[in-house]
């Protein structure tokens, strides 16, 4: 694992509260809406990539999804979320891993990623990410990343900005674009970050 990258994120989650980091959302409404549009079964497997302290997992548990995985590079972030969830944490499979080094031993029906992909600024890491979803996702991808009107840095790190065409080309032909939309995320300190959210469906001709 990239020790420098891991140390950065462990430090962030060990030293900052949710109201001190820009990505915090009380209700991840766009992610929830896109997930609901997939019309899943409660038994479908869902992985939240870079889930950290996100409340997306709270929604999944409340809705009765039975096969939930949350992955993050920071053990501290996942420990905080487990503490928040209490006994409900036992309903989730927790994985500490850099996404570029993740080696799943199973497939998932849905891959959700809000604000991880845009941190992959070199082509090798992006290729590894795309290989992961192409090989291990059966049905849908829900992806949120900084748009071309979004920040150029986050948490002191460079990011990659995206538009609909770029994302569509990256995931084609294995995945077909369903929808894209932009959203102004209001941070806990009242600044704006423009995101693009896209959902994709696995193209069965390439599965």
N, C-alpha and C positions, 0 to 999 in steps of 0.2 A: 504493500500500500504506500502511496505517496505520503511520507511522514509529514512533510511541510504542509501539504494541503489538509491532512487530517488534524494536525496541530492547530491550524488556523480556525477550523470549524469547532473543534473542542473548546478552544479559548472563547469563541463567540458565545457558545451556549453555556459555558461555565460562568461567564462574567456578565451576561446581559439577560434581562427579563424580556418577556415577549413584547412589552410596550417600548422596548429600546432597540428593536430590530425592524427594518423597513417592511419585511414581507408578511408580518403578522396580519391575519384576518380573523375577526370574530366569527364570521360566517362565510365559508368559501362558496358563495352562491353560484358563481359561474361553473365551477367544477361540479357542483351538485346538479345543476341544470343539464349539463352535458352528459353526466352519468345517467340521469333519469331518462334522457332521450335514447339511450342505448337499450332500454327495456330488458334489463337483465333478469335472470333467475337469482334468487337469494343464495343459491349454491355456487354461482359463478365465482371464480377466483379473481381477486382484485389486488394489485400491488400498487402502493403509493410510494413512488420513488422520490427520495429526498424529503420524506414526510416530516422529519424533525419534530417540531412542536405543533405542527398543523392540526387544526380541528376537523379536517376531512375525515379522519378515522373515527371521531366521535359520531359523525353523521352515519357512517357505514354501520357502526355497531347499533345505533339507535334504529336504523332501518331494517336490522335483522340479517344483514349479510353474514354468511357463515364461514367464508374462506378469505380472510383479510391478511395481507402482509404489508408491513411498513418497513422501508429500508432507508437508512441514512448513514452518512460517513461518521456522524458524531454519536458516540455512545451516550454522552451527556444529554443530548437532545432527546433520545429515545427514553432514557431513564426518567426525564422530567415528564414526558407524555404518559409513560406507564404509571407514574405516581398520580398524575391528574385523573387517569381513568380508573384507578383503584382496581377492584376485582374484574372489571371489564377488560383490563389489560390481558387477562388470560385468554380472551377470545381472539387475540391477534398473534400472528407470527412476526417476531421482531428480528431484523437483520442489520448488523453493523457492517457496512461495506462501502467502499468507493464504488460508484456505479460503473466505472470503467474496468473494475476488477471483479465485478459480480459474476458468479458462475452458478446459475440456477440449476437445481436438479429436477425441476419440473417446469411445466408451462403455466401461463396465466391467461385468463380470458380478457382482462382489462389492465392496461398499463396507464397509470395516472402520474403525471409529472407537472407540477407547478413550480417553476423557478429553479430547476436543476440543469436542464439542457443548455440554457444560455451561458452557464459557466464553463462549458466545454469549448474552449477557444482554439484548440488545435485540431487539425483534421484527423489525426490518429485516434483521439478520444471520441470524436463524433462518429467515426467509422465503427469503433467498438460498440458504442451505444446503439447504432443502427443495426449492427449484427445481432445484438441482444434481442431487440424487439422483433426483428425478422424471424428469428429462430424460436422465440419463446412466448410470443403473444398470439393467441388464437382468434380474438374477435375485434377488440377496439383499443385505440390509443387516444388518450385525452392529454393534450400538451399545452401548457401555458409558459410563454417565454417573453422576454422584453421585445417590444416592437421596435421598428426603426425610429419611432418617436420616444422610445423609452430611454432609460439611463444607459450610459456607456460603461459605468462601473457600479458595483454593488458590494457592500461589505469590504471595500478596499480592493476588490479584484476586478480585472477586466472581464467584460462579458461580450457575447456575440448577439447582435440584434437580428430580428427576423421579420419577414413579411409573409403573406399567404403563399406567394409563388415559391419562395425559397423553401418553406416547410413542405409544401406539396411535392416539390421535386426531390427533396431528401428522402421522403418516405415512399415515393413511387418506385417501382410498380407493385410492391408487396402490399401497400395500403392505399386505399382510395379515400380521398378527402371527402368528408361529409359536410363540415361547416367550419367557418372561421369568423371570429369577431374580435374587435379590440375593446379594451376596457381600461379605464383609468382607476388604478388601485390607489386609494388614499392611505398613506402610511400612518402609523400611530403618532407621528409628529407632523401630520397635516400637509405633507408634500404629496405630489402625484407621480406615479410610475405607470407608464402606458405599456400594457401587456397585449399580446395577441394570443388568443386561445383557439386551438384547432382540434377537431376530433376526426379520427380516421377509422375506417373499417377494413378489416383484413380482406384482401382480394383473394377469393378462393381459387382463382386460376393460378395463383402463385404460391399457394400454401402447400 
